[in-house]
Amino acid sequence: MQRVEPVRFKSGAPDGVGIPVNPASSVNPSNGVSPSSSVNPANLVRGKALIFWDLKVPGKRKKLDAIDTDQITPASDCVSESLDALDARWKAGAFRYLMPDFRARVHRGETFLVAGDRFAIGSSREMSPAGLKAVAEEVGLQMVIVCGQNMGDIFRRNAFNLGLEVVQSPEAVADARDGDAFSFDPSSRRLTNEAQGRTYDPLPLTPKEDEIRRSGGIVTMGRRELRASISRVPVVEWPRADEARHMTSTEQVIWAHRMSKDAGVTPGATLAVYADLLPASDGTAPFAIHTFNQITGGDVIFPRQAAIANDHFVFTGKAADDKQTNIGRAFAVLHGIEKPYYATPGDGIFHFYFPEQGLILPGQFVPGADSHSRAYGAYGAVGIGVGSTTLGFGWSTGYIYATVPRSRRVTFRGALQPWVSGKDIVLELLRRWGAAQAQGMSVELVDAGRQLPMGYRNTIANMMAEAEAFNGIFAPDEVTAAWYQARGFLDLPYPRFGPGADAAYEIDEAIELTGVRPMIARPFSPGNACEAEEIARERITFDKAMIGSCTNGSYGDLLSAALVIRAAAGGSPMKAAKPLVIFPGSGNVARQIERPDARLGGESIAQVFRSVGGQIRESWCGPCFGQGPDALHRGERAITSFNRNWQNRMGIGGEGYLASPAVVAASALVGYMAPPSELGLEWNPEVFGV
């Protein structure tokens, strides 16, 4: 099983011989993603405002909120064909659909990007800040991001790593007008609207965040710390009971994994934290590889705690995507990264595959270069989403820098209602939280009745990404232990832990499950959810129904859908009214659903799906973010069990609705969006409960 390990040297490079000591070495300035020079206090950054207005509000009275990274860098532009030209596509695709003339406007001096609250939420794709920075730098300019509250935490960290200046100032955002001249002092981080004669002091950074920014970025920091990290043996040491009683589950894991055992684990503190696993996808690996090579020289040490899964761009049939996948494949061959740490196409989506393989375990700290790495909270681990440069730094040093978040607790109590699953619970939670969402907090998820199976927990923890939380975690309990025991993982490395009796939560809330019903989320937000029965009355039709993804691709998820289909058919031939496509969460799940299941009368899940015209696809992420043959086309609408339905997310011009596998299956049969009750099925927990 996976454990924190010390550094391993490559053959011929003992004791650190060959480690770069010159900050300029190994840097390829032509690719636009080299470390920036350190802050020069004498140089003011000047430019004009480039404002993203909310066009739904007439008269340019409101800046646009919740611009997600899918809008900053569309998925089709998140491609790197070689390490020598990483950012060519990232620059070309910056705001391709949201502001098609973005690049031209930046080149003419509109370099102060102004947006509203919750800027750059969503994906971990570091292509977004790197592309924005490079668009300005290709004409000798410097970009500054000016936004409001609660910006995407991954984007924010990525910006520091790259030397992209970010200013959070709601007042500056509110005052800004088209064409206003701005200046920014990199030394004090003071922002001035010169056209209006107003000065703003932004939300402060932690000392370590400012050190990374002032140094020019994470590559410089990595080179500075590499030698010390090599000589240091990682120590994971859990708090005593009297110490733990004042900590949340997340704080205890961070406390155990902190590099400095004198560092306080208090909200706002930025700490060096050892990682148990540092996974990437084929999409995020190239930039991480580039960062690792810049920091270490590439041939001195093996990457630490590294894992790569090919699950994003692998079945598109595009030559450029194959080139990107080949970058990770060559890196794996060079460093001897093999299964289960290197997952080949079809092995599975890494949020399913790595837990199946015993690489994700309770008590671990797992920063993954994918925002849905928060899914590991279902297994009692602290899973967080990070960018590729953070991952490359971690591969080099064995640790990353993380800022301890504020905490909130959500307790699920009361009995589950008919047809309600983890997807319905999390959609209801996001609906309640509204535009504010989790505000970047760590979320302690408490299953008071021990009634949520691992698949439900996976969905809820996974979608803490959509909740804009730092992470979400179910402390390990009997449900967790049974899941690992069933897979033969008996010797877990860390002690059982749970939230301390005196742990403090900024927000403490409960969801009564007796009041949660099957849900459907309308475009263009997972929080835009309402009861499925209400939507059924509208008879909303669609072009395609899709079940699976890293949110709902487990055996139990697919079984719940198959049970609905079999019960509705009642032994008679029946065909889905709309195309039905299934994406298992892993290759292992794909094999399992071909086996007979007594609950289906001896049929397999796959047989049940195929009996109504359903099609089983490879295990991958493509259609969830608009890639491959199942992506939506302009004007098409789908109901899916995926996790995001933002504008253009599932395909340019398409509309995505989100629901549980059971609701998607029922909808595929009736031809409009509806829960299983619309088929005349009556809930029986012995028949339909999974």
C-alpha positions as CSV (number, residue, x, y, z in Angstrom):
1,M,0.0,0.0,0.0
2,Q,1.0,3.6,-0.7
3,R,3.1,5.3,2.0
4,V,5.2,8.5,2.3
5,E,8.7,7.6,1.1
6,P,12.1,9.3,1.2
7,V,13.9,10.4,-2.0
8,R,15.4,7.8,-4.4
9,F,18.4,8.8,-6.5
10,K,18.8,7.7,-10.1
11,S,21.7,5.6,-11.1
12,G,24.9,7.6,-11.5
13,A,23.7,10.6,-9.5
14,P,24.5,9.8,-5.8
15,D,24.1,12.3,-3.0
16,G,22.6,15.1,-5.2
17,V,25.4,15.3,-7.7
18,G,23.9,17.1,-10.8
19,I,21.1,19.0,-9.0
20,P,20.7,22.4,-10.6
21,V,22.0,25.3,-8.5
22,N,21.7,28.1,-11.1
23,P,18.1,29.4,-11.2
24,A,18.5,30.1,-14.9
25,S,19.4,26.5,-15.8
26,S,17.1,24.1,-17.6
27,V,14.7,27.0,-18.5
28,N,13.3,27.2,-22.0
29,P,12.2,30.8,-22.3
30,S,10.5,30.2,-25.6
31,N,7.6,28.3,-24.1
32,G,6.3,31.2,-22.1
33,V,6.1,29.3,-18.8
34,S,9.5,29.9,-17.3
35,P,9.7,31.4,-13.8
36,S,9.3,35.1,-13.6
37,S,12.0,37.3,-12.3
38,S,11.7,38.4,-8.7
39,V,9.6,41.5,-7.7
40,N,11.3,44.8,-8.5
41,P,9.9,47.4,-6.1
42,A,10.9,50.2,-8.5
43,N,8.8,48.9,-11.4
44,L,5.1,49.9,-11.4
45,V,2.9,47.7,-13.6
46,R,0.7,49.9,-15.8
47,G,-2.2,49.2,-18.1
48,K,-5.9,49.7,-18.8
49,A,-8.9,47.9,-17.5
50,L,-10.3,44.9,-19.4
51,I,-13.7,44.4,-17.8
52,F,-15.9,41.3,-17.9
53,W,-19.4,42.7,-17.6
54,D,-22.5,40.6,-16.7
55,L,-24.5,41.0,-19.9
56,K,-27.6,39.7,-18.2
57,V,-27.7,42.9,-16.2
58,P,-28.4,45.8,-18.6
59,G,-26.2,48.9,-18.7
60,K,-22.9,47.6,-17.6
61,R,-23.8,47.9,-14.0
62,K,-22.4,44.6,-12.7
63,K,-19.1,42.7,-13.3
64,L,-19.4,39.1,-14.2
65,D,-19.3,36.6,-11.3
66,A,-18.3,32.9,-11.3
67,I,-16.2,32.9,-14.4
68,D,-14.9,29.3,-14.4
69,T,-11.7,28.0,-15.8
70,D,-13.6,26.1,-18.5
71,Q,-14.4,29.6,-19.9
72,I,-10.9,30.9,-19.4
73,T,-9.3,27.9,-21.3
74,P,-11.8,25.7,-23.1
75,A,-10.9,22.0,-22.8
76,S,-9.9,21.6,-26.5
77,D,-7.2,24.2,-25.8
78,C,-5.8,22.4,-22.7
79,V,-3.4,20.5,-24.9
80,S,0.4,20.4,-25.0
81,E,1.9,18.7,-27.9
82,S,5.5,18.9,-26.6
83,L,7.5,20.2,-23.7
84,D,9.1,22.8,-25.9
85,A,5.9,24.6,-26.7
86,L,3.6,23.9,-23.8
87,D,1.5,27.1,-23.9
88,A,0.9,27.7,-27.6
89,R,-2.6,26.4,-27.4
90,W,-3.3,27.9,-24.0
91,K,-2.6,31.4,-25.4
92,A,-4.7,30.9,-28.5
93,G,-7.6,29.6,-26.5
94,A,-7.7,32.2,-23.7
95,F,-11.4,33.3,-23.4
96,R,-12.0,31.9,-26.9
97,Y,-15.8,32.0,-26.5
98,L,-16.4,34.4,-23.6
99,M,-14.4,37.2,-25.1
100,P,-13.1,36.3,-28.6
101,D,-11.0,39.5,-29.0
102,F,-9.3,39.0,-25.6
103,R,-5.8,38.5,-27.0
104,A,-6.1,41.6,-29.3
105,R,-7.3,43.7,-26.4
106,V,-4.5,42.6,-24.1
107,H,-2.0,43.4,-26.8
108,R,-3.2,46.9,-27.1
109,G,-2.7,47.5,-23.4
110,E,-5.8,46.3,-21.6
111,T,-3.8,44.2,-19.1
112,F,-5.8,44.7,-15.9
113,L,-8.4,42.0,-16.1
114,V,-11.4,43.0,-14.0
115,A,-14.1,40.4,-13.0
116,G,-16.5,39.9,-10.1
117,D,-16.7,37.5,-7.3
118,R,-15.7,33.8,-7.5
119,F,-13.3,34.3,-10.4
120,A,-11.6,31.2,-11.9
121,I,-13.6,28.6,-10.0
122,G,-13.5,25.0,-11.0
123,S,-10.9,23.0,-12.8
124,S,-7.3,22.7,-11.7
125,R,-6.1,23.5,-15.2
126,E,-3.0,25.6,-14.8
127,M,-3.3,26.3,-18.5
128,S,-5.6,29.2,-17.5
129,P,-3.2,31.4,-15.4
130,A,-0.2,30.4,-17.6
131,G,-2.1,31.2,-20.8
132,L,-3.3,34.6,-19.5
133,K,0.2,35.5,-18.3
134,A,1.8,34.4,-21.6
135,V,-0.7,36.4,-23.7
136,A,0.6,39.6,-22.1
137,E,4.2,38.6,-22.0
138,E,4.3,37.8,-25.8
139,V,4.2,41.5,-26.4
140,G,6.3,42.6,-23.4
141,L,3.4,43.4,-21.1
142,Q,2.4,42.2,-17.6
143,M,-1.1,41.1,-16.7
144,V,-2.8,41.8,-13.3
145,I,-6.0,40.0,-12.3
146,V,-8.4,42.2,-10.3
147,C,-11.3,40.3,-8.8
148,G,-13.6,40.2,-5.8
149,Q,-14.3,37.7,-3.0
150,N,-13.8,33.9,-2.9
151,M,-11.8,33.4,-6.1
152,G,-11.0,29.8,-7.1
153,D,-8.4,28.6,-4.6
154,I,-6.5,26.4,-7.1
155,F,-6.2,29.3,-9.7
156,R,-5.0,31.5,-6.9
157,R,-2.3,29.2,-5.8
158,N,-1.3,28.6,-9.5
159,A,-1.0,32.3,-10.0
160,F,1.5,32.7,-7.2
161,N,3.4,29.7,-8.5
162,L,3.7,31.3,-12.0
163,G,4.3,34.9,-10.9
164,L,1.0,36.1,-12.1
165,E,-0.2,39.0,-9.9
166,V,-3.7,38.6,-8.4
167,V,-5.5,41.4,-6.5
168,Q,-8.7,40.6,-4.6
169,S,-10.4,43.9,-4.0
170,P,-14.2,44.1,-4.2
171,E,-14.0,47.9,-4.0
172,A,-11.6,48.2,-7.0
173,V,-13.9,45.9,-9.0
174,A,-17.0,47.9,-8.1
175,D,-15.3,51.2,-9.1
176,A,-13.7,50.1,-12.4
177,R,-14.9,51.5,-15.7
178,D,-14.0,50.6,-19.3
179,G,-10.7,52.1,-20.2
180,D,-9.7,53.2,-16.7
181,A,-5.9,53.4,-16.4
182,F,-4.5,51.3,-13.6
183,S,-1.1,50.9,-11.9
184,F,0.1,48.1,-9.5
185,D,3.0,48.3,-7.2
186,P,4.5,44.7,-6.9
187,S,6.3,45.6,-3.7
188,S,3.3,46.7,-1.6
189,R,0.7,45.1,-3.8
190,R,-1.2,48.4,-3.8
191,L,-3.5,49.0,-6.7
192,T,-4.4,52.4,-8.1
193,N,-7.2,53.4,-10.4
194,E,-5.4,56.4,-11.9
195,A,-8.3,57.5,-13.9
196,Q,-10.4,57.9,-10.7
197,G,-7.6,58.8,-8.3
198,R,-8.4,55.9,-6.0
199,T,-6.0,53.5,-4.3
200,Y,-6.8,50.0,-2.9
201,D,-5.0,47.6,-0.6
202,P,-6.0,44.1,-1.6
203,L,-6.8,41.1,0.6
204,P,-3.4,40.2,2.2
205,L,-1.4,37.1,1.4
206,T,0.2,34.8,4.0
207,P,3.9,35.3,4.4
208,K,4.7,32.0,2.5
209,E,2.4,32.9,-0.3
210,D,4.1,36.3,-0.6
211,E,7.5,34.7,-0.5
212,I,6.6,32.4,-3.4
213,R,5.2,35.5,-5.3
214,R,8.3,37.6,-4.6
215,S,10.7,34.9,-5.5
216,G,9.2,34.8,-9.0
217,G,7.4,31.5,-8.6
218,I,7.4,27.9,-7.5
219,V,10.3,26.8,-9.7
220,T,12.7,29.2,-8.0
221,M,11.4,28.0,-4.6
222,G,11.8,24.4,-5.6
223,R,15.5,24.9,-6.6
224,R,16.1,26.8,-3.4
225,E,14.6,24.0,-1.3
226,L,15.6,20.9,-3.3
227,R,18.8,20.0,-1.6
228,A,17.4,20.2,1.9
229,S,14.3,18.2,0.9
230,I,16.6,15.4,-0.4
231,S,18.4,15.1,2.9
232,R,15.2,15.2,5.0
233,V,13.4,11.9,5.9
234,P,9.6,12.5,5.9
235,V,8.0,11.9,9.2
236,V,4.2,11.5,9.7
237,E,3.3,11.9,13.4
238,W,-0.3,11.9,14.6
239,P,-1.4,14.3,17.4
240,R,-2.0,13.0,20.9
241,A,-5.6,12.6,22.0
242,D,-5.6,15.8,24.1
243,E,-4.3,17.7,21.0
244,A,-6.6,16.0,18.5
245,R,-9.8,16.9,20.5
246,H,-9.4,20.5,19.4
247,M,-8.9,19.6,15.7
248,T,-11.1,18.8,12.7
249,S,-10.4,15.7,10.7
250,T,-8.6,17.7,8.1
251,E,-6.6,19.6,10.6
252,Q,-5.4,16.3,12.2
253,V,-4.2,15.0,8.8
254,I,-2.4,18.2,8.0
255,W,-0.9,18.3,11.5
256,A,0.4,14.7,11.1
257,H,1.9,15.5,7.7
258,R,3.4,19.0,8.3
259,M,7.1,19.1,7.6
260,S,7.9,21.4,10.6
261,K,6.6,19.8,13.7
262,D,6.6,23.2,15.4
263,A,4.2,24.8,12.9
264,G,0.8,25.7,14.1
265,V,-2.2,24.3,12.2
266,T,-4.4,27.3,12.3
267,P,-6.6,28.8,9.6
268,G,-4.6,31.1,7.3
269,A,-1.2,29.5,8.0
270,T,0.7,28.3,5.0
271,L,2.6,25.1,5.8
272,A,4.9,22.6,4.0
273,V,2.9,19.3,4.0
274,Y,4.2,15.9,3.0
275,A,2.1,14.2,0.4
276,D,1.2,10.5,0.4
277,L,0.4,10.5,-3.3
278,L,0.8,13.2,-6.0
279,P,-1.4,12.0,-9.0
280,A,-1.9,13.7,-12.4
281,S,-3.9,13.0,-15.5
282,D,-2.6,12.9,-19.0
283,G,-3.9,16.4,-19.3
284,T,-2.1,17.9,-16.3
285,A,1.0,15.8,-16.3
286,P,3.0,17.6,-19.1
287,F,3.2,20.9,-17.2
288,A,4.1,19.0,-14.0
289,I,6.8,17.2,-15.8
290,H,8.1,20.5,-17.2
291,T,8.2,21.9,-13.6
292,F,9.9,18.8,-12.2
293,N,12.6,19.0,-14.9
294,Q,13.2,22.6,-14.3
295,I,13.6,22.1,-10.5
296,T,15.6,18.9,-10.5
297,G,17.3,18.8,-13.9
298,G,15.2,15.8,-14.7
299,D,17.7,13.0,-14.3
300,V,19.0,13.1,-10.7
301,I,16.1,11.8,-8.6
302,F,13.0,9.8,-9.3
303,P,9.7,11.8,-9.0
304,R,8.4,11.4,-5.5
305,Q,5.0,9.9,-4.7
306,A,4.1,10.2,-8.4
307,A,1.2,8.7,-10.2
308,I,-0.3,9.3,-13.7
309,A,-3.7,8.2,-15.1
310,N,-4.6,8.5,-18.8
311,D,-8.2,9.4,-18.6
312,H,-8.8,12.8,-20.2
313,F,-7.7,13.0,-23.8
314,V,-7.2,9.4,-24.6
315,F,-10.1,8.4,-26.8
316,T,-10.6,11.5,-28.9
317,G,-8.8,10.2,-32.0
318,K,-6.9,13.5,-32.4
319,A,-3.2,13.4,-33.1
320,A,-2.5,16.4,-30.9
321,D,-4.1,14.6,-27.9
322,D,-2.0,11.5,-28.6
323,K,1.2,13.7,-28.5
324,Q,0.1,15.0,-25.2
325,T,-0.5,11.5,-23.8
326,N,2.9,10.5,-25.1
327,I,4.6,13.1,-22.9
328,G,3.4,11.3,-19.8
329,R,4.1,7.9,-21.2
330,A,7.7,8.8,-22.0
331,F,8.1,10.2,-18.5
332,A,6.8,7.0,-16.9
333,V,9.1,4.9,-19.0
334,L,12.1,7.1,-18.1
335,H,11.4,6.9,-14.4
336,G,10.1,3.4,-14.2
337,I,6.5,4.4,-13.2
338,E,4.4,1.3,-13.7
339,K,1.0,0.0,-12.8
340,P,-0.8,0.8,-10.5
341,Y,1.0,4.1,-10.5
342,Y,0.7,4.5,-14.2
343,A,-2.8,3.8,-15.5
344,T,-3.0,3.2,-19.2
345,P,-6.0,4.3,-21.3
346,G,-9.1,2.4,-20.2
347,D,-7.8,1.5,-16.8
348,G,-10.0,4.1,-15.4
349,I,-10.6,7.6,-14.2
350,F,-8.0,8.2,-11.5
351,H,-10.5,9.1,-8.8
352,F,-11.8,5.5,-9.1
353,Y,-8.7,3.7,-10.2
354,F,-6.3,4.8,-7.5
355,P,-8.6,4.0,-4.6
356,E,-9.3,0.6,-6.1
357,Q,-5.6,-0.1,-6.2
358,G,-5.0,0.7,-2.6
359,L,-3.1,4.0,-3.3
360,I,-5.7,6.1,-1.5
361,L,-6.0,5.3,2.2
362,P,-7.6,6.8,5.3
363,G,-5.5,9.5,6.9
364,Q,-3.5,10.4,3.7
365,F,-2.8,13.9,2.4
366,V,-3.3,13.7,-1.4
367,P,-2.9,16.8,-3.6
368,G,-4.0,15.8,-7.1
369,A,-3.7,17.8,-10.3
370,D,-7.4,17.6,-10.9
371,S,-10.0,19.5,-9.0
372,H,-12.1,16.4,-8.3
373,S,-9.2,14.9,-6.2
374,R,-11.5,16.1,-3.4
375,A,-13.2,12.7,-4.0
376,Y,-10.6,11.1,-1.8
377,G,-12.4,12.6,1.2
378,A,-14.9,9.7,0.8
379,Y,-12.1,7.3,1.9
380,G,-11.0,9.3,4.9
381,A,-8.2,11.1,3.1
382,V,-7.6,14.8,2.7
383,G,-7.8,15.2,-1.1
384,I,-7.3,18.6,-2.6
385,G,-7.1,19.9,-6.1
386,V,-3.8,21.6,-7.2
387,G,-2.2,22.8,-10.3
388,S,0.5,21.2,-12.3
389,T,3.4,23.3,-11.0
390,T,2.4,22.5,-7.4
391,L,2.5,18.8,-8.4
392,G,5.9,19.2,-10.1
393,F,7.2,20.9,-7.0
394,G,5.8,18.0,-4.9
395,W,7.4,15.4,-7.2
396,S,10.7,17.2,-6.6
397,T,10.5,17.7,-2.8
398,G,8.0,15.3,-1.5
399,Y,5.8,18.1,0.0
400,I,3.7,21.0,-1.1
401,Y,2.7,24.3,0.4
402,A,-0.9,24.4,1.6
403,T,-2.8,27.1,3.4
404,V,-4.9,25.8,6.3
405,P,-8.6,26.6,5.5
406,R,-11.4,27.7,7.8
407,S,-13.7,24.9,8.7
408,R,-17.4,24.1,8.5
409,R,-19.4,21.0,9.3
410,V,-22.3,19.4,7.6
411,T,-24.1,16.6,9.4
412,F,-26.4,14.2,7.4
413,R,-29.1,12.8,9.7
414,G,-32.5,11.2,9.4
415,A,-33.5,8.4,7.0
416,L,-32.9,8.4,3.3
417,Q,-36.0,8.8,1.2
418,P,-37.1,6.7,-1.8
419,W,-34.8,7.0,-4.8
420,V,-32.4,9.4,-3.0
421,S,-28.7,8.9,-3.5
422,G,-25.4,10.8,-2.9
423,K,-26.0,12.8,-6.0
424,D,-29.4,14.1,-4.7
425,I,-27.9,14.9,-1.4
426,V,-25.0,17.0,-2.8
427,L,-27.3,18.8,-5.3
428,E,-29.6,19.7,-2.4
429,L,-26.5,20.9,-0.4
430,L,-25.3,23.1,-3.3
431,R,-28.8,24.5,-3.8
432,R,-28.9,25.5,-0.2
433,W,-25.5,27.1,-0.2
434,G,-26.4,29.2,-3.2
435,A,-24.0,31.7,-4.8
436,A,-21.7,31.8,-1.7
437,Q,-21.1,28.0,-1.8
438,A,-18.5,26.7,0.7
439,Q,-16.3,29.9,0.5
440,G,-13.1,27.9,0.3
441,M,-13.6,26.2,3.6
442,S,-12.7,22.6,4.6
443,V,-16.0,20.7,5.0
444,E,-16.3,18.0,7.7
445,L,-18.9,15.6,6.3
446,V,-20.7,13.6,9.0
447,D,-22.8,10.5,8.2
448,A,-24.6,10.4,11.5
449,G,-26.6,7.2,10.7
450,R,-23.7,5.4,9.0
451,Q,-26.1,4.8,6.1
452,L,-24.3,6.4,3.2
453,P,-22.4,3.7,1.2
454,M,-19.0,4.5,-0.3
455,G,-20.4,5.3,-3.7
456,Y,-22.7,8.0,-2.2
457,R,-19.8,9.4,-0.2
458,N,-17.6,9.5,-3.2
459,T,-20.2,11.6,-5.1
460,I,-20.6,14.0,-2.2
461,A,-16.9,14.5,-1.6
462,N,-16.1,14.7,-5.3
463,M,-18.5,17.5,-5.8
464,M,-16.9,19.6,-3.0
465,A,-15.1,20.8,-6.1
466,E,-18.3,22.3,-7.4
467,A,-19.0,23.5,-3.9
468,E,-15.8,25.5,-4.1
469,A,-14.5,23.9,-0.9
470,F,-10.9,23.3,0.0
471,N,-11.8,19.7,0.6
472,G,-14.6,17.6,2.0
473,I,-13.9,14.6,4.3
474,F,-15.8,11.7,5.8
475,A,-13.7,10.6,8.8
476,P,-13.0,6.9,8.5
477,D,-15.7,4.8,10.2
478,E,-17.2,1.3,10.0
479,V,-18.4,2.0,6.4
480,T,-14.9,2.9,5.4
481,A,-13.3,-0.1,7.1
482,A,-15.7,-2.5,5.5
483,W,-15.0,-1.1,2.0
484,Y,-11.2,-1.7,2.5
485,Q,-11.7,-5.1,4.1
486,A,-13.8,-6.2,1.2
487,R,-10.9,-5.4,-1.1
488,G,-8.3,-7.1,1.0
489,F,-6.6,-3.9,2.3
490,L,-6.3,-4.9,6.0
491,D,-3.1,-3.3,7.2
492,L,-3.9,0.4,6.9
493,P,-1.0,2.6,7.7
494,Y,-2.6,5.3,9.8
495,P,-4.6,5.1,13.0
496,R,-8.4,5.6,13.1
497,F,-9.2,9.2,13.7
498,G,-12.2,11.5,13.7
499,P,-13.2,15.1,14.4
500,G,-12.3,16.2,17.9
501,A,-15.0,16.8,20.4
502,D,-13.9,20.4,20.9
503,A,-13.1,21.2,17.2
504,A,-14.3,24.6,16.1
505,Y,-16.4,25.2,13.0
506,E,-17.1,28.6,11.6
507,I,-20.4,27.2,10.2
508,D,-22.1,24.1,11.7
509,E,-25.2,22.9,9.9
510,A,-27.3,19.8,9.3
511,I,-29.3,18.3,6.5
512,E,-32.3,16.3,7.4
513,L,-32.3,13.5,4.8
514,T,-36.0,13.0,5.4
515,G,-36.5,16.2,3.4
516,V,-34.3,15.4,0.4
517,R,-35.9,14.2,-2.7
518,P,-34.5,13.1,-6.1
519,M,-33.0,16.2,-7.7
520,I,-32.1,17.6,-11.2
521,A,-29.8,20.6,-11.7
522,R,-30.5,22.9,-14.6
523,P,-27.9,24.7,-16.6
524,F,-25.6,26.3,-15.9
525,S,-24.7,25.5,-12.3
526,P,-24.9,22.3,-10.1
527,G,-26.4,24.6,-7.5
528,N,-29.3,25.4,-9.8
529,A,-31.1,22.3,-8.6
530,C,-34.8,21.5,-7.8
531,E,-36.8,18.4,-7.2
532,A,-37.0,16.0,-10.2
533,E,-40.8,15.7,-9.8
534,E,-41.1,19.4,-10.4
535,I,-39.0,19.2,-13.6
536,A,-41.0,16.2,-14.8
537,R,-44.1,18.4,-15.0
538,E,-42.3,20.6,-17.5
539,R,-41.7,17.6,-19.9
540,I,-38.1,18.8,-20.7
541,T,-36.8,16.6,-23.5
542,F,-33.2,15.9,-24.4
543,D,-30.9,14.4,-27.0
544,K,-28.8,12.1,-24.9
545,A,-28.7,10.4,-21.5
546,M,-25.2,9.7,-20.0
547,I,-24.4,7.7,-16.9
548,G,-21.0,7.4,-15.3
549,S,-17.9,9.7,-14.7
550,C,-15.8,10.1,-11.6
551,T,-18.9,11.2,-9.7
552,N,-21.2,8.3,-10.5
553,G,-19.2,5.5,-12.2
554,S,-19.1,2.9,-9.4
555,Y,-20.6,-0.5,-9.6
556,G,-23.3,0.6,-7.2
557,D,-24.1,3.7,-9.2
558,L,-24.5,1.6,-12.4
559,L,-26.5,-1.1,-10.5
560,S,-29.0,1.5,-9.3
561,A,-29.7,2.6,-12.9
562,A,-29.9,-1.0,-14.1
563,L,-32.4,-1.9,-11.3
564,V,-34.7,0.9,-12.5
565,I,-34.5,-0.2,-16.1
566,R,-35.2,-3.9,-15.3
567,A,-38.1,-3.1,-13.1
568,A,-39.6,-0.7,-15.6
569,A,-39.3,-3.3,-18.4
570,G,-41.0,-6.0,-16.2
571,G,-39.7,-8.8,-18.4
572,S,-41.1,-7.3,-21.6
573,P,-39.0,-5.9,-24.5
574,M,-38.4,-2.2,-24.0
575,K,-36.1,0.4,-25.7
576,A,-34.9,3.7,-24.3
577,A,-36.7,6.7,-25.9
578,K,-33.4,8.5,-26.2
579,P,-29.8,7.4,-26.7
580,L,-28.3,6.0,-23.4
581,V,-24.5,5.9,-23.0
582,I,-22.7,4.5,-20.0
583,F,-19.1,5.3,-18.8
584,P,-17.8,3.0,-16.0
585,G,-15.6,4.7,-13.5
586,S,-12.8,2.2,-14.1
587,G,-11.8,-0.8,-16.2
588,N,-12.4,-3.0,-13.2
589,V,-16.0,-1.7,-12.9
590,A,-16.4,-2.2,-16.7
591,R,-15.4,-5.9,-16.2
592,Q,-17.6,-6.3,-13.1
593,I,-20.8,-5.0,-14.9
594,E,-20.4,-7.9,-17.4
595,R,-20.8,-10.5,-14.7
596,P,-24.2,-11.9,-13.6
597,D,-25.8,-10.2,-10.6
598,A,-28.5,-12.1,-8.6
599,R,-30.3,-8.8,-8.0
600,L,-30.9,-8.5,-11.7
601,G,-32.3,-12.1,-12.0
602,G,-28.9,-13.4,-13.1
603,E,-28.4,-10.8,-15.8
604,S,-25.4,-8.5,-15.8
605,I,-25.7,-4.7,-15.5
606,A,-24.3,-4.4,-19.0
607,Q,-26.9,-6.8,-20.4
608,V,-29.7,-4.7,-18.8
609,F,-28.3,-1.6,-20.3
610,R,-27.9,-3.2,-23.8
611,S,-31.4,-4.7,-23.6
612,V,-32.8,-1.1,-24.0
613,G,-30.3,0.0,-26.5
614,G,-27.7,1.4,-24.0
615,Q,-24.1,1.6,-25.2
616,I,-21.1,0.9,-22.9
617,R,-18.1,3.1,-23.5
618,E,-14.5,3.1,-22.3
619,S,-13.7,4.4,-18.8
620,W,-12.6,8.0,-19.3
621,C,-13.5,11.7,-18.7
622,G,-14.1,12.9,-22.2
623,P,-17.8,13.7,-22.5
624,C,-17.9,15.3,-19.1
625,F,-15.7,18.1,-20.4
626,G,-16.8,18.2,-24.0
627,Q,-14.3,15.8,-25.6
628,G,-14.7,12.8,-27.9
629,P,-17.6,11.6,-30.0
630,D,-20.2,11.8,-27.2
631,A,-19.6,15.5,-26.5
632,L,-22.6,17.7,-27.0
633,H,-23.0,19.8,-30.2
634,R,-24.5,23.2,-30.4
635,G,-28.2,23.1,-29.5
636,E,-28.1,19.7,-28.0
637,R,-29.2,18.9,-24.5
638,A,-28.3,16.0,-22.2
639,I,-29.2,14.7,-18.8
640,T,-26.2,13.2,-17.1
641,S,-24.8,11.9,-13.8
642,F,-21.7,14.1,-14.4
643,N,-20.5,16.7,-11.9
644,R,-20.5,20.0,-13.9
645,N,-23.0,21.6,-16.2
646,W,-21.4,25.0,-16.7
647,Q,-21.8,26.8,-20.0
648,N,-20.0,24.9,-22.8
649,R,-18.7,22.3,-20.3
650,M,-20.1,19.2,-22.1
651,G,-19.6,20.7,-25.6
652,I,-19.7,24.1,-27.2
653,G,-23.3,25.3,-27.3
654,G,-24.7,22.3,-25.4
655,E,-26.8,22.2,-22.3
656,G,-26.2,19.8,-19.5
657,Y,-28.6,18.7,-16.7
658,L,-27.3,16.8,-13.7
659,A,-29.0,14.0,-11.8
660,S,-28.4,10.6,-10.2
661,P,-27.9,7.4,-12.3
662,A,-31.4,6.3,-11.3
663,V,-33.0,9.5,-12.5
664,V,-31.0,9.5,-15.7
665,A,-32.1,5.9,-16.4
666,A,-35.7,6.8,-15.8
667,S,-35.5,9.8,-18.0
668,A,-33.9,7.8,-20.8
669,L,-36.9,5.4,-20.7
670,V,-39.7,8.1,-20.6
671,G,-38.0,10.5,-23.0
672,Y,-38.2,13.5,-20.8
673,M,-36.4,14.4,-17.5
674,A,-38.1,12.6,-14.6
675,P,-37.5,10.5,-11.5
676,P,-38.2,6.7,-11.4
677,S,-41.7,7.4,-9.9
678,E,-42.7,8.7,-13.3
679,L,-42.4,5.1,-14.6
680,G,-45.0,4.0,-12.0
681,L,-42.3,2.3,-9.9
682,E,-42.9,2.2,-6.2
683,W,-39.9,2.3,-3.9
684,N,-38.8,-0.9,-2.3
685,P,-35.5,-0.7,-0.4
686,E,-34.9,-4.5,-0.7
687,V,-35.3,-4.2,-4.5
688,F,-33.7,-0.8,-5.3
689,G,-31.5,0.0,-2.4
690,V,-27.7,-0.3,-3.1
